[in-house]
Amino acid sequence: MGNVFRIQRDGPVLAQGDLVLATEDGTVLRRLQQAAFCRCGKSGHAPLCDGTHRKVGFADGPDAGGKVRVDPLPEGAPEDGPVTIVLKATGSLRLVGPLTVVDADGREHAGGRASICRCGASRTKPWCDNTHREIGFEVEVKIPP
């Protein structure tokens, strides 16, 4: 199925595929084939999950899922290949490239771009609604070797 991001109810995003972790300026930090990304905003290993969501009682809330926010692949873009996960200290997991997001209810959303909340406060989890700006979310990005 290529690059797949599975939203775990009240938990992380489990990702597998050809994953490229990069900064906003395009600097590649690391390539992975699988990872668990934090959605609660409290991980000590951000952007990766360290299980803190269980300790802090992270929950998706009643409106989880909301409006699907996966944009289509641009015309002529390859339907396979790597997906870049753009990391910044103050915002979402921005996914760019051929991907499928499987939400917590098992629905598949295929496309070429999505923003997954990682501050834990979005009202439309798992999708980013820019609440990170309102709450001043900022976390140091720690990429293990």
N, C-alpha and C positions, 0 to 999 in steps of 0.2 A: 504493500500500500504506500510505499515511499516514506515521506516525512510525516509522522503522526504525533499529535499532541493530545494526550488523553487527560481530560479534567477529572480529577478525583473529587468526589463530593466532600466538601469541608476539608480538603487537603491540597496537595501539590498538583502540578502538571507533570505527567510522565511523558517524556519525549523520546522518540527513537527515530533514527534515520541518519542522514548526512547533515549533522548539525554544526554550524559555524558560529562560535561566539565572537562577537566583534563590538568595538566601541562605535560611537556615533560617527567618528571620522573614518571608519572603515578598517581600523587596525584589527587584524585577526588575533584574538587572545588564545583561542584553543579550538580544536575540532574534536567532536565527540560523536559517538554512535547512539548513546542513550544518556539520559539525565533526568533528575527529578527537580523541577524548579519551584521555588517558594511562591506561594500566593498570599500568605498571611502578613508578610511585611516584617516579620520578627526574626527570621533565621539569622544565626550567627555566621552562616556561610553563604550569604546572599551572593548571587541569585539562586544558589542551590538550596534545596530543602534540607533541614537538619532535624525535622520532627517537632519543632517548636509549636506548630499549629495545634497539636494535641494539648500542649500545656496551657496555651492561651485561649482555648475554646473557639478557635476560628470556625466560622460557619458561613455558608454561602448566602443564607437568607431566603425569604419567601419569593423574591423576584429574580432568583438566580436564573441565568440563561438569557433573560431579556431579549432584546432585538439582536439577532445574529450579526456579528460584526467581522465577517471574513470577506474581504474584497476579492473579486475574481483575479485570476492571472491576467496580466496585460496581454493583449493580442500579440501573437508570435513568440511569447515567452515559452521556454522549454517546460514540458510537463513533468520532468524529472530533474534530478540534480540536487544540489545542496539548498538548505534553507538557512538564512542568516538570522541569528537572534541578536538584535541590537540591544546592548546593555547600557543603561545610563543610571547614575545614582539616584535620580529624582523621578523616574517614570516607569512605564510599563515594560513588559517583555514585548518588544516589537519584532514580529516574525515576518520575514520577507523572503519569498521564494515558494516553490510548489509545496503545498502543505494540506493536511487534513486535520481539523480540530474535531475531536470526538467529545461532546459535552457530557456532563455527569449523567444524563438520561440516555446516553448511547447514540444520540443523533450525530451524524457526520456532516461537517461543513468544510467543503473543499474550496481552495482558492489560492491566492498568491500573496495575501497580506492580512495580518491580524494583530491586534494589540490586546494582550492578556494582562489583567490587573495583577500587580505584585505588591501593592501597598496594603491590601487587605480591606480597603474601605469603599471600594466601588459599590454603587447601588445597583449595578448591572453585572455583577460577577457571573461568569469569569471574565467578562469583557471590561476593558478600561473605559471609564467615563470621565477621566481627568480629575477625579477627586483627589489624587495625589497632590495636585497644585493647591487645592483648598486647605489640606491638612499639613502642608510643608514636608511631605515625605522625602526623606533622603537617607540612603543607606550605602555604606561602602561596598563596592563590588569586589568580592574575593573569589578569584578563580584558582582552584587548586592546580598544582603542577601535573 
